[in-house]
Amino acid sequence: MTIAIPDDPVKDLLRVLDLKQLTPTEFVGETQWMPHGRVFGGQVLAQALTAAQRTLNQSRPVHSLHSYFLRPGDINLEICFSVEILRDGKSFSARRVHALQNDVPIFSMIASFQEHSPGLEHSTDFPTGVPDPESLPSAANLLGQIDHPIAEYWSKARPFDLRHVNGPLYFGAAKDNAPNQMVWFRALGEFSDDLKLNAAALAYASDYSILEPILKRHGIAWAHPGLSSASLDHAMWFHRPSKVDQWHLYVQESPSAQGGRGLSIGKIFNQSGELVATCAQEGMVRVPEVS
């Protein structure tokens, strides 16, 4: 297998977010290499959000999105993004985006955008007793010397530094079976100051580890023989702007798994303790011994 590790993963992320505009509502995006040959869900999610944002006024940032992963994407093909303008009201705008390869939809999303408006404010408290991210090992520390395509992707190709508070699930199960975990993450290098690009990059990173609490609850690691998993849908609410080249804490839990599917909820805090986003994702999770 040829391993295509980008020289600068952050620049590579900016590359795929730099969509080519064909018409006011039609865009084309490139893809990133993945060891299994399927497009990373976070990539197509971030690109779809970028396409929607390109049809909007700068003053209306995204506040929510709801999406479905319909088919696996092929990393060898470009992705076409078609944006439908559903509404432009006095304060809110709505967009529907379809992502297609070979004229077949692989992803669909509706997103809503709002002009800044004053109002009531509160948020969930930042967890207590969380170790500093700099005190935890990175994926590069843990996997950088392993000669395996997936280990090389995790440790060298991803544009984000992920640091698990209670240990990762790369090759071994967690020490406990609690259906929750916390992960620090930030971009590996300096990122754009454009808040729209930062929102797209945050959506990208939100897809990395959100299904792991399901695996953790059942004592399963990513290397579990025969494990098959895929994102089915992804919802995200953006509460406050943030810059992805600063540390964020992703607090995740899984309330339920059944029928070969599992649900995970995630809260993303900045290092100042502010809640910047909330996510929910259901994924297909299958292991041979219970199928």
MIDOSE-1310 file (N, C-alpha, C; in nm, 2 decimals, decimal comma, always signed):
residues 291
mtia	+0,08/-0,12/+0,00/+0,00/+0,00/+0,00/+0,09/+0,12/+0,00; +0,06/+0,22/-0,09/+0,14/+0,34/-0,09/+0,08/+0,44/+0,01; +0,16/+0,49/+0,10/+0,12/+0,57/+0,21/+0,14/+0,72/+0,17; +0,04/+0,80/+0,16/+0,05/+0,94/+0,11/+0,04/+1,03/+0,23
ipdd	+0,15/+1,05/+0,30/+0,15/+1,14/+0,42/+0,18/+1,28/+0,37; +0,10/+1,38/+0,39/+0,13/+1,52/+0,35/+0,24/+1,58/+0,43; +0,32/+1,66/+0,36/+0,43/+1,73/+0,43/+0,38/+1,82/+0,54; +0,27/+1,88/+0,52/+0,21/+1,97/+0,62/+0,06/+1,94/+0,63
pvkd	+0,02/+1,86/+0,73/-0,12/+1,82/+0,74/-0,22/+1,94/+0,75; -0,18/+2,05/+0,82/-0,27/+2,16/+0,83/-0,29/+2,23/+0,70; -0,18/+2,25/+0,62/-0,20/+2,30/+0,49/-0,28/+2,21/+0,40; -0,27/+2,08/+0,42/-0,35/+1,99/+0,35/-0,50/+2,00/+0,38
llrv	-0,53/+2,03/+0,51/-0,67/+2,05/+0,54/-0,72/+2,18/+0,48; -0,64/+2,29/+0,48/-0,68/+2,41/+0,41/-0,69/+2,39/+0,26; -0,61/+2,30/+0,20/-0,63/+2,27/+0,06/-0,76/+2,21/+0,03; -0,81/+2,11/+0,11/-0,94/+2,05/+0,08/-1,06/+2,14/+0,11
ldlk	-1,03/+2,24/+0,20/-1,14/+2,34/+0,23/-1,14/+2,45/+0,13; -1,04/+2,46/+0,04/-1,04/+2,56/-0,06/-1,11/+2,51/-0,18; -1,25/+2,52/-0,18/-1,33/+2,46/-0,28/-1,32/+2,55/-0,41; -1,33/+2,48/-0,52/-1,34/+2,55/-0,65/-1,49/+2,58/-0,68
qltp	-1,52/+2,71/-0,70/-1,66/+2,75/-0,73/-1,69/+2,74/-0,88; -1,79/+2,67/-0,91/-1,83/+2,65/-1,05/-1,94/+2,75/-1,09; -2,04/+2,76/-1,00/-2,15/+2,86/-1,01/-2,17/+2,92/-0,87; -2,27/+3,01/-0,86/-2,29/+3,06/-0,72/-2,33/+2,96/-0,62
tefv	-2,38/+2,84/-0,66/-2,42/+2,74/-0,57/-2,36/+2,60/-0,59; -2,26/+2,59/-0,68/-2,20/+2,46/-0,71/-2,05/+2,47/-0,69; -1,99/+2,37/-0,62/-1,85/+2,37/-0,58/-1,79/+2,23/-0,60; -1,66/+2,23/-0,62/-1,59/+2,10/-0,63/-1,47/+2,10/-0,53
getq	-1,46/+1,99/-0,46/-1,35/+1,98/-0,36/-1,26/+1,86/-0,38; -1,14/+1,87/-0,35/-1,05/+1,76/-0,35/-1,06/+1,67/-0,23; -0,99/+1,56/-0,23/-1,00/+1,47/-0,11/-0,86/+1,44/-0,05; -0,87/+1,39/+0,07/-0,74/+1,35/+0,14/-0,72/+1,20/+0,14
wmph	-0,60/+1,16/+0,14/-0,57/+1,02/+0,15/-0,61/+0,96/+0,28; -0,67/+0,84/+0,27/-0,70/+0,76/+0,39/-0,66/+0,61/+0,37; -0,61/+0,55/+0,47/-0,55/+0,41/+0,45/-0,65/+0,31/+0,40; -0,78/+0,33/+0,43/-0,88/+0,23/+0,38/-0,95/+0,27/+0,25
grvf	-0,91/+0,39/+0,19/-0,96/+0,43/+0,06/-1,09/+0,50/+0,06; -1,15/+0,52/+0,18/-1,28/+0,59/+0,19/-1,26/+0,73/+0,24; -1,33/+0,82/+0,19/-1,32/+0,96/+0,24/-1,35/+0,97/+0,39; -1,27/+1,05/+0,46/-1,30/+1,07/+0,60/-1,43/+1,15/+0,62
ggqv	-1,52/+1,11/+0,70/-1,64/+1,17/+0,72/-1,63/+1,32/+0,76; -1,53/+1,35/+0,85/-1,51/+1,49/+0,89/-1,47/+1,58/+0,78; -1,40/+1,52/+0,68/-1,36/+1,60/+0,56/-1,48/+1,64/+0,48; -1,57/+1,55/+0,44/-1,69/+1,59/+0,36/-1,78/+1,68/+0,44
laqa	-1,79/+1,66/+0,57/-1,87/+1,74/+0,66/-1,82/+1,89/+0,65; -1,69/+1,90/+0,67/-1,63/+2,03/+0,67/-1,64/+2,10/+0,54; -1,62/+2,02/+0,43/-1,64/+2,08/+0,30/-1,78/+2,13/+0,27; -1,88/+2,05/+0,31/-2,02/+2,08/+0,29/-2,05/+2,21/+0,36
ltaa	-2,00/+2,22/+0,48/-2,02/+2,35/+0,56/-1,95/+2,47/+0,49; -1,83/+2,44/+0,44/-1,76/+2,55/+0,37/-1,84/+2,59/+0,24; -1,90/+2,50/+0,17/-1,98/+2,53/+0,05/-2,10/+2,61/+0,09; -2,17/+2,57/+0,20/-2,28/+2,65/+0,24/-2,24/+2,79/+0,28
qrtl	-2,13/+2,80/+0,35/-2,09/+2,93/+0,40/-2,05/+3,03/+0,29; -2,01/+2,97/+0,18/-1,96/+3,05/+0,06/-2,08/+3,12/-0,01; -2,21/+3,08/+0,03/-2,33/+3,14/-0,03/-2,39/+3,24/+0,06; -2,32/+3,27/+0,17/-2,38/+3,36/+0,28/-2,30/+3,48/+0,30
nqsr	-2,37/+3,58/+0,36/-2,30/+3,70/+0,40/-2,21/+3,67/+0,52; -2,10/+3,74/+0,53/-2,00/+3,71/+0,64/-2,06/+3,73/+0,78; -2,16/+3,81/+0,79/-2,21/+3,83/+0,93/-2,30/+3,72/+0,98; -2,32/+3,62/+0,91/-2,41/+3,51/+0,96/-2,33/+3,38/+0,97
pvhs	-2,28/+3,36/+1,09/-2,20/+3,23/+1,12/-2,30/+3,12/+1,14; -2,25/+3,00/+1,12/-2,33/+2,88/+1,14/-2,36/+2,86/+1,29; -2,49/+2,82/+1,32/-2,52/+2,79/+1,46/-2,56/+2,64/+1,47; -2,60/+2,58/+1,36/-2,63/+2,43/+1,38/-2,62/+2,37/+1,24
lhsy	-2,60/+2,24/+1,24/-2,61/+2,15/+1,12/-2,66/+2,01/+1,16; -2,72/+1,95/+1,06/-2,77/+1,82/+1,08/-2,74/+1,74/+0,95; -2,68/+1,63/+0,96/-2,63/+1,57/+0,83/-2,64/+1,42/+0,84; -2,63/+1,36/+0,72/-2,63/+1,21/+0,70/-2,52/+1,17/+0,61
flrp	-2,45/+1,07/+0,65/-2,35/+1,00/+0,56/-2,42/+0,89/+0,49; -2,44/+0,90/+0,36/-2,52/+0,81/+0,28/-2,45/+0,70/+0,22; -2,33/+0,72/+0,17/-2,25/+0,62/+0,10/-2,10/+0,65/+0,13; -2,01/+0,55/+0,13/-1,87/+0,57/+0,14/-1,82/+0,66/+0,02
gdin	-1,74/+0,76/+0,05/-1,67/+0,83/-0,05/-1,54/+0,77/-0,10; -1,51/+0,79/-0,22/-1,38/+0,74/-0,28/-1,28/+0,85/-0,28; -1,16/+0,82/-0,22/-1,06/+0,92/-0,21/-0,99/+0,95/-0,34; -1,02/+0,87/-0,44/-0,96/+0,89/-0,58/-1,04/+0,98/-0,67
leic	-1,16/+1,03/-0,61/-1,25/+1,11/-0,69/-1,27/+1,25/-0,62; -1,29/+1,35/-0,70/-1,33/+1,48/-0,65/-1,48/+1,47/-0,60; -1,52/+1,56/-0,51/-1,65/+1,56/-0,46/-1,72/+1,69/-0,51; -1,84/+1,68/-0,56/-1,92/+1,79/-0,61/-2,02/+1,83/-0,50
fsve	-2,03/+1,96/-0,47/-2,12/+2,01/-0,36/-2,22/+2,10/-0,42; -2,35/+2,06/-0,41/-2,46/+2,14/-0,46/-2,53/+2,21/-0,34; -2,54/+2,34/-0,34/-2,60/+2,41/-0,23/-2,74/+2,46/-0,27; -2,84/+2,43/-0,19/-2,97/+2,49/-0,22/-3,00/+2,60/-0,11
ilrd	-3,04/+2,71/-0,16/-3,07/+2,82/-0,07/-3,22/+2,81/-0,03; -3,24/+2,77/+0,10/-3,37/+2,74/+0,15/-3,44/+2,87/+0,20; -3,36/+2,95/+0,26/-3,42/+3,07/+0,33/-3,31/+3,17/+0,36; -3,34/+3,30/+0,34/-3,26/+3,41/+0,39/-3,36/+3,51/+0,45
gksf	-3,37/+3,50/+0,58/-3,46/+3,58/+0,66/-3,39/+3,70/+0,71; -3,46/+3,78/+0,80/-3,40/+3,89/+0,86/-3,28/+3,86/+0,95; -3,29/+3,75/+1,02/-3,18/+3,71/+1,11/-3,12/+3,57/+1,08; -3,20/+3,48/+1,02/-3,16/+3,34/+1,00/-3,15/+3,31/+0,85
sarr	-3,06/+3,22/+0,82/-3,05/+3,17/+0,68/-3,04/+3,02/+0,69; -3,09/+2,95/+0,59/-3,08/+2,80/+0,59/-3,03/+2,75/+0,46; -2,95/+2,65/+0,46/-2,89/+2,59/+0,34/-2,90/+2,44/+0,34; -2,93/+2,38/+0,23/-2,92/+2,23/+0,21/-2,80/+2,21/+0,12
vhal	-2,72/+2,11/+0,15/-2,60/+2,08/+0,07/-2,60/+1,93/+0,05; -2,58/+1,89/-0,08/-2,56/+1,75/-0,12/-2,42/+1,74/-0,17; -2,35/+1,63/-0,13/-2,22/+1,60/-0,18/-2,23/+1,48/-0,27; -2,18/+1,49/-0,39/-2,19/+1,38/-0,49/-2,06/+1,33/-0,55
qndv	-2,05/+1,21/-0,58/-1,94/+1,15/-0,66/-2,01/+1,06/-0,76; -1,97/+1,07/-0,89/-2,03/+1,00/-1,00/-2,18/+1,03/-1,00; -2,22/+1,15/-0,97/-2,36/+1,19/-0,97/-2,45/+1,12/-0,87; -2,39/+1,06/-0,78/-2,46/+0,98/-0,67/-2,43/+1,05/-0,54
pifs	-2,54/+1,08/-0,46/-2,51/+1,15/-0,33/-2,44/+1,06/-0,23; -2,34/+1,11/-0,17/-2,27/+1,04/-0,06/-2,29/+1,10/+0,08; -2,35/+1,22/+0,08/-2,36/+1,30/+0,20/-2,47/+1,41/+0,18; -2,55/+1,43/+0,29/-2,65/+1,54/+0,28/-2,65/+1,61/+0,41
mias	-2,67/+1,75/+0,40/-2,67/+1,83/+0,52/-2,76/+1,95/+0,51; -2,83/+1,98/+0,62/-2,90/+2,11/+0,63/-2,83/+2,19/+0,74; -2,80/+2,31/+0,72/-2,73/+2,40/+0,82/-2,81/+2,53/+0,83; -2,80/+2,59/+0,95/-2,87/+2,71/+0,98/-2,77/+2,81/+1,03
fqeh	-2,79/+2,94/+0,99/-2,69/+3,05/+1,02/-2,77/+3,16/+1,08; -2,71/+3,24/+1,17/-2,77/+3,35/+1,23/-2,68/+3,47/+1,25; -2,74/+3,59/+1,23/-2,66/+3,71/+1,26/-2,65/+3,72/+1,41; -2,54/+3,77/+1,46/-2,52/+3,79/+1,60/-2,63/+3,86/+1,67
spgl	-2,68/+3,81/+1,78/-2,79/+3,87/+1,85/-2,77/+3,86/+2,00; -2,80/+3,97/+2,07/-2,79/+3,96/+2,22/-2,90/+3,87/+2,28; -2,88/+3,81/+2,39/-2,98/+3,73/+2,46/-2,93/+3,67/+2,58; -3,01/+3,58/+2,64/-2,97/+3,50/+2,76/-2,85/+3,42/+2,73
ehst	-2,76/+3,41/+2,83/-2,64/+3,33/+2,82/-2,61/+3,24/+2,94; -2,58/+3,11/+2,91/-2,53/+3,02/+3,02/-2,46/+2,91/+2,94; -2,38/+2,83/+3,01/-2,32/+2,71/+2,95/-2,28/+2,61/+3,06; -2,27/+2,49/+3,02/-2,22/+2,38/+3,11/-2,08/+2,41/+3,16
dfpt	-2,05/+2,38/+3,28/-1,92/+2,40/+3,34/-1,82/+2,31/+3,28; -1,70/+2,37/+3,27/-1,58/+2,29/+3,23/-1,55/+2,18/+3,34; -1,52/+2,06/+3,30/-1,49/+1,96/+3,40/-1,37/+1,99/+3,49; -1,38/+1,94/+3,61/-1,27/+1,97/+3,71/-1,17/+1,86/+3,70
gvpd	-1,04/+1,89/+3,74/-0,94/+1,79/+3,76/-0,89/+1,73/+3,63; -0,90/+1,80/+3,52/-0,85/+1,75/+3,39/-0,71/+1,79/+3,37; -0,62/+1,69/+3,34/-0,48/+1,72/+3,32/-0,45/+1,81/+3,20; -0,35/+1,89/+3,21/-0,31/+1,98/+3,10/-0,27/+1,90/+2,98
pesl	-0,31/+1,94/+2,86/-0,29/+1,86/+2,74/-0,14/+1,84/+2,72; -0,05/+1,93/+2,75/+0,09/+1,92/+2,73/+0,15/+1,81/+2,81; +0,08/+1,76/+2,92/+0,13/+1,65/+3,00/+0,09/+1,52/+2,95; +0,02/+1,51/+2,84/-0,03/+1,38/+2,79/+0,04/+1,35/+2,66
psaa	+0,06/+1,22/+2,63/+0,12/+1,18/+2,50/+0,04/+1,20/+2,38; +0,10/+1,24/+2,27/+0,03/+1,26/+2,15/+0,03/+1,13/+2,07; -0,05/+1,13/+1,96/-0,05/+1,01/+1,87/+0,08/+0,99/+1,81; +0,15/+1,10/+1,78/+0,29/+1,08/+1,73/+0,38/+1,01/+1,83
nllg	+0,37/+1,05/+1,96/+0,45/+0,98/+2,06/+0,42/+0,83/+2,07; +0,29/+0,80/+2,06/+0,24/+0,66/+2,09/+0,26/+0,57/+1,96; +0,24/+0,63/+1,84/+0,23/+0,55/+1,72/+0,34/+0,57/+1,62; +0,42/+0,68/+1,64/+0,51/+0,72/+1,54/+0,61/+0,62/+1,49
qidh	+0,64/+0,52/+1,57/+0,75/+0,42/+1,53/+0,69/+0,29/+1,48; +0,55/+0,29/+1,47/+0,49/+0,16/+1,42/+0,48/+0,16/+1,27; +0,53/+0,06/+1,21/+0,52/+0,05/+1,06/+0,39/-0,02/+1,02; +0,29/+0,06/+1,01/+0,16/+0,02/+0,97/+0,08/+0,14/+0,91
piae	+0,01/+0,12/+0,80/-0,05/+0,23/+0,73/-0,15/+0,31/+0,82; -0,23/+0,24/+0,90/-0,32/+0,31/+0,99/-0,25/+0,39/+1,10; -0,15/+0,32/+1,16/-0,07/+0,39/+1,26/+0,00/+0,51/+1,20; +0,05/+0,50/+1,08/+0,12/+0,62/+1,02/+0,02/+0,73/+0,99
ywsk	-0,10/+0,69/+0,95/-0,20/+0,79/+0,93/-0,24/+0,86/+1,06; -0,27/+0,79/+1,16/-0,30/+0,85/+1,29/-0,19/+0,94/+1,35; -0,07/+0,90/+1,33/+0,04/+0,97/+1,39/+0,10/+1,08/+1,31; +0,08/+1,08/+1,17/+0,15/+1,17/+1,09/+0,07/+1,25/+0,99
arpf	-0,05/+1,19/+0,95/-0,12/+1,25/+0,84/-0,24/+1,34/+0,89; -0,29/+1,32/+1,01/-0,40/+1,40/+1,06/-0,36/+1,54/+1,09; -0,44/+1,64/+1,06/-0,40/+1,78/+1,09/-0,42/+1,82/+1,23; -0,47/+1,73/+1,32/-0,50/+1,77/+1,46/-0,42/+1,68/+1,55
dlrh	-0,37/+1,73/+1,66/-0,30/+1,66/+1,76/-0,41/+1,62/+1,86; -0,43/+1,49/+1,88/-0,53/+1,43/+1,97/-0,46/+1,37/+2,09; -0,50/+1,41/+2,21/-0,44/+1,35/+2,33/-0,55/+1,31/+2,43; -0,56/+1,18/+2,45/-0,67/+1,12/+2,53/-0,63/+1,13/+2,68
vngp	-0,73/+1,18/+2,75/-0,70/+1,20/+2,90/-0,68/+1,07/+2,97; -0,76/+0,97/+2,94/-0,75/+0,84/+3,01/-0,69/+0,73/+2,92; -0,61/+0,76/+2,82/-0,55/+0,66/+2,73/-0,64/+0,64/+2,61; -0,57/+0,62/+2,49/-0,64/+0,60/+2,37/-0,69/+0,45/+2,35
lyfg	-0,77/+0,43/+2,25/-0,82/+0,30/+2,21/-0,76/+0,25/+2,08; -0,64/+0,29/+2,05/-0,58/+0,25/+1,92/-0,56/+0,10/+1,90; -0,49/+0,04/+2,00/-0,46/-0,10/+1,99/-0,50/-0,18/+2,11; -0,54/-0,12/+2,22/-0,58/-0,19/+2,34/-0,70/-0,13/+2,40
aakd	-0,78/-0,21/+2,47/-0,90/-0,16/+2,53/-0,87/-0,07/+2,65; -0,97/+0,01/+2,69/-0,95/+0,09/+2,81/-0,95/+0,01/+2,93; -0,89/+0,07/+3,04/-0,88/+0,01/+3,17/-1,02/-0,01/+3,24; -1,11/+0,07/+3,20/-1,25/+0,06/+3,26/-1,35/+0,06/+3,14
napn	-1,47/+0,02/+3,17/-1,58/+0,01/+3,07/-1,68/+0,12/+3,08; -1,64/+0,24/+3,13/-1,73/+0,35/+3,14/-1,75/+0,41/+3,00; -1,88/+0,44/+2,97/-1,91/+0,49/+2,83/-1,88/+0,63/+2,81; -1,77/+0,68/+2,86/-1,73/+0,82/+2,84/-1,58/+0,84/+2,83
qmvw	-1,54/+0,95/+2,78/-1,40/+0,98/+2,77/-1,38/+1,13/+2,75; -1,25/+1,18/+2,76/-1,22/+1,32/+2,73/-1,09/+1,32/+2,64; -1,09/+1,40/+2,54/-0,98/+1,41/+2,45/-0,95/+1,56/+2,42; -0,82/+1,59/+2,44/-0,78/+1,73/+2,40/-0,74/+1,72/+2,25
fral	-0,77/+1,83/+2,18/-0,72/+1,84/+2,04/-0,70/+1,98/+2,01; -0,61/+2,00/+1,91/-0,58/+2,13/+1,85/-0,51/+2,10/+1,71; -0,52/+2,20/+1,62/-0,45/+2,19/+1,50/-0,30/+2,18/+1,52; -0,23/+2,11/+1,44/-0,08/+2,08/+1,46/+0,00/+2,21/+1,43
gefs	-0,06/+2,31/+1,37/+0,02/+2,43/+1,34/-0,08/+2,55/+1,34; -0,02/+2,66/+1,30/-0,11/+2,79/+1,30/-0,21/+2,77/+1,19; -0,33/+2,81/+1,22/-0,45/+2,80/+1,13/-0,49/+2,94/+1,09; -0,58/+2,95/+1,00/-0,64/+3,07/+0,95/-0,71/+3,15/+1,06
ddlk	-0,72/+3,28/+1,05/-0,80/+3,36/+1,14/-0,95/+3,37/+1,10; -0,98/+3,32/+0,98/-1,11/+3,32/+0,92/-1,20/+3,23/+1,01; -1,31/+3,29/+1,07/-1,39/+3,22/+1,16/-1,48/+3,12/+1,09; -1,51/+3,14/+0,96/-1,58/+3,04/+0,89/-1,50/+2,91/+0,86
lnaa	-1,37/+2,93/+0,83/-1,28/+2,82/+0,81/-1,26/+2,75/+0,95; -1,25/+2,82/+1,06/-1,24/+2,76/+1,19/-1,36/+2,68/+1,22; -1,48/+2,73/+1,19/-1,60/+2,65/+1,22/-1,60/+2,52/+1,14; -1,55/+2,53/+1,01/-1,55/+2,41/+0,93/-1,44/+2,31/+0,98
alay	-1,33/+2,36/+1,03/-1,22/+2,28/+1,08/-1,27/+2,21/+1,22; -1,34/+2,29/+1,29/-1,40/+2,23/+1,42/-1,49/+2,11/+1,39; -1,58/+2,13/+1,28/-1,66/+2,02/+1,24/-1,58/+1,90/+1,20; -1,47/+1,93/+1,12/-1,38/+1,82/+1,08/-1,33/+1,74/+1,20
asdy	-1,28/+1,81/+1,30/-1,22/+1,74/+1,41/-1,32/+1,67/+1,50; -1,45/+1,72/+1,50/-1,55/+1,66/+1,58/-1,58/+1,52/+1,54; -1,54/+1,48/+1,42/-1,58/+1,34/+1,38/-1,47/+1,24/+1,41; -1,36/+1,28/+1,47/-1,25/+1,19/+1,49/-1,28/+1,08/+1,59
sile	-1,32/+1,12/+1,71/-1,32/+1,02/+1,83/-1,45/+1,01/+1,89; -1,56/+1,06/+1,83/-1,69/+1,07/+1,90/-1,75/+0,93/+1,92; -1,72/+0,83/+1,84/-1,77/+0,70/+1,86/-1,70/+0,62/+1,96; -1,58/+0,66/+2,00/-1,50/+0,58/+2,09/-1,57/+0,55/+2,23
pilk	-1,65/+0,63/+2,29/-1,72/+0,59/+2,41/-1,80/+0,46/+2,40; -1,85/+0,43/+2,28/-1,92/+0,31/+2,25/-1,83/+0,19/+2,26; -1,71/+0,20/+2,20/-1,61/+0,10/+2,20/-1,56/+0,08/+2,35; -1,54/+0,19/+2,41/-1,49/+0,18/+2,55/-1,58/+0,11/+2,64
rhgi	-1,71/+0,13/+2,63/-1,81/+0,07/+2,71/-1,80/-0,08/+2,70; -1,76/-0,13/+2,59/-1,77/-0,28/+2,56/-1,63/-0,34/+2,56; -1,53/-0,26/+2,60/-1,39/-0,32/+2,61/-1,33/-0,35/+2,48; -1,36/-0,26/+2,38/-1,31/-0,28/+2,24/-1,22/-0,17/+2,20
awah	-1,11/-0,21/+2,13/-1,02/-0,11/+2,07/-1,04/-0,11/+1,92; -0,98/+0,00/+1,85/-1,00/+0,01/+1,71/-0,94/-0,11/+1,64; -0,84/-0,18/+1,70/-0,77/-0,29/+1,64/-0,84/-0,42/+1,66; -0,96/-0,42/+1,72/-1,04/-0,54/+1,75/-1,06/-0,62/+1,62
pgls	-1,03/-0,75/+1,61/-1,05/-0,82/+1,49/-1,19/-0,82/+1,44; -1,21/-0,78/+1,32/-1,34/-0,78/+1,25/-1,43/-0,66/+1,28; -1,38/-0,56/+1,36/-1,46/-0,45/+1,39/-1,49/-0,37/+1,26; -1,62/-0,33/+1,25/-1,67/-0,25/+1,14/-1,74/-0,14/+1,19
sasl	-1,70/-0,02/+1,16/-1,77/+0,10/+1,21/-1,78/+0,21/+1,10; -1,88/+0,29/+1,11/-1,90/+0,40/+1,01/-2,00/+0,50/+1,07; -1,97/+0,63/+1,05/-2,06/+0,74/+1,09/-2,19/+0,73/+1,00; -2,30/+0,74/+1,07/-2,43/+0,74/+1,00/-2,49/+0,88/+0,99
dham	-2,48/+0,96/+1,10/-2,53/+1,09/+1,09/-2,45/+1,18/+1,19; -2,46/+1,31/+1,18/-2,38/+1,40/+1,26/-2,46/+1,53/+1,28; -2,48/+1,57/+1,40/-2,54/+1,70/+1,43/-2,45/+1,78/+1,51; -2,45/+1,91/+1,49/-2,36/+2,00/+1,57/-2,42/+2,13/+1,59
wfhr	-2,40/+2,18/+1,71/-2,45/+2,32/+1,75/-2,33/+2,40/+1,79; -2,31/+2,51/+1,72/-2,20/+2,60/+1,74/-2,24/+2,71/+1,84; -2,19/+2,72/+1,96/-2,23/+2,81/+2,06/-2,15/+2,94/+2,06; -2,02/+2,93/+2,04/-1,93/+3,04/+2,04/-1,82/+3,02/+1,94
pskv	-1,76/+3,13/+1,88/-1,65/+3,11/+1,79/-1,53/+3,07/+1,86; -1,44/+3,00/+1,79/-1,31/+2,95/+1,85/-1,21/+2,93/+1,74; -1,09/+2,92/+1,78/-0,98/+2,90/+1,68/-0,92/+2,76/+1,71; -0,91/+2,68/+1,60/-0,88/+2,54/+1,62/-0,73/+2,52/+1,65
dqwh	-0,64/+2,63/+1,63/-0,50/+2,61/+1,67/-0,48/+2,63/+1,81; -0,59/+2,64/+1,89/-0,58/+2,65/+2,04/-0,64/+2,52/+2,09; -0,60/+2,48/+2,21/-0,65/+2,35/+2,27/-0,80/+2,36/+2,30; -0,86/+2,24/+2,26/-1,00/+2,22/+2,30/-1,02/+2,09/+2,37
lyvq	-1,11/+2,08/+2,46/-1,14/+1,96/+2,53/-1,27/+1,90/+2,48; -1,27/+1,78/+2,43/-1,38/+1,71/+2,38/-1,43/+1,61/+2,49; -1,54/+1,64/+2,55/-1,60/+1,56/+2,66/-1,71/+1,47/+2,59; -1,70/+1,34/+2,59/-1,78/+1,25/+2,52/-1,85/+1,15/+2,60
esps	-1,97/+1,11/+2,57/-2,04/+0,99/+2,64/-2,13/+0,93/+2,54; -2,15/+0,80/+2,56/-2,25/+0,72/+2,48/-2,37/+0,68/+2,57; -2,49/+0,73/+2,55/-2,60/+0,69/+2,63/-2,66/+0,56/+2,59; -2,64/+0,51/+2,47/-2,70/+0,39/+2,42/-2,63/+0,33/+2,30
aqgg	-2,64/+0,19/+2,29/-2,60/+0,12/+2,17/-2,70/+0,00/+2,16; -2,74/-0,03/+2,03/-2,84/-0,13/+2,00/-2,85/-0,15/+1,85; -2,88/-0,27/+1,81/-2,91/-0,29/+1,67/-2,79/-0,27/+1,58; -2,67/-0,28/+1,63/-2,55/-0,26/+1,55/-2,52/-0,11/+1,53
rgls	-2,59/-0,02/+1,61/-2,57/+0,12/+1,61/-2,54/+0,17/+1,75; -2,46/+0,28/+1,76/-2,44/+0,34/+1,89/-2,45/+0,49/+1,88; -2,49/+0,55/+1,99/-2,51/+0,70/+1,99/-2,41/+0,76/+2,08; -2,34/+0,87/+2,04/-2,25/+0,94/+2,12/-2,28/+1,09/+2,12
igki	-2,26/+1,15/+2,24/-2,28/+1,30/+2,26/-2,15/+1,36/+2,29; -2,11/+1,47/+2,24/-1,99/+1,54/+2,27/-2,01/+1,69/+2,30; -1,93/+1,73/+2,40/-1,92/+1,88/+2,43/-1,78/+1,92/+2,41; -1,76/+2,03/+2,34/-1,63/+2,08/+2,31/-1,61/+2,22/+2,38
fnqs	-1,51/+2,22/+2,46/-1,47/+2,34/+2,54/-1,34/+2,40/+2,49; -1,33/+2,53/+2,50/-1,20/+2,59/+2,47/-1,12/+2,58/+2,60; -0,99/+2,61/+2,60/-0,91/+2,60/+2,72/-0,94/+2,70/+2,82; -1,01/+2,80/+2,79/-1,06/+2,90/+2,89/-1,18/+2,85/+2,96
gelv	-1,23/+2,73/+2,93/-1,35/+2,68/+3,00/-1,48/+2,71/+2,94; -1,49/+2,77/+2,82/-1,61/+2,81/+2,76/-1,66/+2,69/+2,67; -1,79/+2,66/+2,67/-1,85/+2,56/+2,58/-1,86/+2,62/+2,45; -1,79/+2,57/+2,34/-1,80/+2,63/+2,21/-1,89/+2,55/+2,11
atca	-1,91/+2,42/+2,14/-1,99/+2,34/+2,05/-2,04/+2,22/+2,12; -2,16/+2,16/+2,07/-2,21/+2,04/+2,12/-2,24/+1,95/+2,00; -2,21/+1,82/+2,00/-2,22/+1,73/+1,89/-2,30/+1,61/+1,93; -2,36/+1,55/+1,83/-2,42/+1,42/+1,85/-2,40/+1,34/+1,72
qegm	-2,37/+1,21/+1,74/-2,35/+1,12/+1,62/-2,39/+0,98/+1,65; -2,47/+0,92/+1,56/-2,49/+0,78/+1,56/-2,41/+0,71/+1,46; -2,35/+0,60/+1,50/-2,26/+0,53/+1,41/-2,30/+0,38/+1,41; -2,26/+0,32/+1,29/-2,27/+0,17/+1,29/-2,15/+0,12/+1,36
vrvp	-2,17/+0,02/+1,45/-2,06/-0,04/+1,52/-2,09/-0,19/+1,53; -2,02/-0,27/+1,45/-2,04/-0,42/+1,45/-1,91/-0,49/+1,48; -1,93/-0,60/+1,56/-1,82/-0,69/+1,59/-1,87/-0,83/+1,56; -1,78/-0,92/+1,51/-1,82/-1,05/+1,47/-1,89/-1,13/+1,57
evs	-1,85/-1,12/+1,70/-1,90/-1,21/+1,80/-2,04/-1,18/+1,84; -2,10/-1,06/+1,80/-2,24/-1,03/+1,84/-2,32/-1,00/+1,71; -2,27/-1,04/+1,59/-2,34/-1,01/+1,47/-2,42/-1,14/+1,43
